[in-house]
Amino acid sequence: MTQVPDTRRQQFELQQEVAHLQRQAAALNHPDTFAQSAKAERKAIALEKELAKLRQQQAEAGAQRLLRVPQILRILLLLWLAYQSAKVPVVGILQPETAKLVHQAQ
């Protein structure tokens, strides 16, 4: 599993740049500055796609972390069970006195 760095700051900067480009495109939306407006809009769309990609990577990384929780719990449970079973002997060796008591009870 690859580690995805925290991209919140980068996402915030991209959001700010997208908003700036959209404002710039709106201000330049006149017949004589159409090319500049279209260029700013295209750049804003490209940055929005990059922002969506970053958000998707961050969400997938979070989902991967959540999927590891049951695995870790399963390992901890097995370790705990092994520890508990080590305290109580599963098959004990009968002492001669104990063996007599068991045969007398039958």
KACOR-V562195 format. One record per residue. N is the residue number from 1. PHI is phi in whole degrees, -180 to 180 (999 if undefined). NEAR is the number of other C-alpha atoms within 12 Angstrom. Layout:
{{N,PHI,NEAR} {N,PHI,NEAR}}
This chain:
{{1,999,11} {2,-88,11} {3,-82,13} {4,-101,19} {5,-68,17} {6,-69,16} {7,-112,22} {8,-61,17} {9,-65,14} {10,-64,20} {11,-63,25} {12,-62,19} {13,-64,17} {14,-65,27} {15,-61,25} {16,-64,18} {17,-67,24} {18,-62,26} {19,-63,21} {20,-63,19} {21,-66,28} {22,-67,27} {23,-64,17} {24,-64,24} {25,-65,25} {26,-66,20} {27,-70,19} {28,-93,20} {29,-79,20} {30,-131,14} {31,-57,11} {32,-81,11} {33,-120,16} {34,-62,17} {35,-63,15} {36,-66,21} {37,-64,23} {38,-65,23} {39,-63,20} {40,-65,27} {41,-65,27} {42,-62,19} {43,-66,23} {44,-64,27} {45,-65,22} {46,-63,20} {47,-69,27} {48,-63,25} {49,-64,18} {50,-64,22} {51,-63,26} {52,-63,20} {53,-64,18} {54,-62,25} {55,-64,25} {56,-64,17} {57,-62,22} {58,-65,23} {59,-66,19} {60,-65,19} {61,-65,21} {62,-64,20} {63,-66,15} {64,-63,18} {65,-64,18} {66,-67,14} {67,-71,15} {68,-78,15} {69,-59,14} {70,-61,13} {71,-64,14} {72,-65,14} {73,-63,14} {74,-64,14} {75,-65,14} {76,-62,14} {77,-63,14} {78,-64,14} {79,-64,14} {80,-64,14} {81,-63,14} {82,-64,15} {83,-64,13} {84,-65,13} {85,-72,13} {86,-73,12} {87,-76,10} {88,-112,11} {89,-68,12} {90,-77,10} {91,-119,8} {92,-98,9} {93,-88,10} {94,-77,13} {95,-78,10} {96,-55,10} {97,-67,11} {98,-68,13} {99,-63,14} {100,-63,12} {101,-64,12} {102,-68,12} {103,-70,11} {104,-69,9} {105,-71,8} {106,-84,7}}
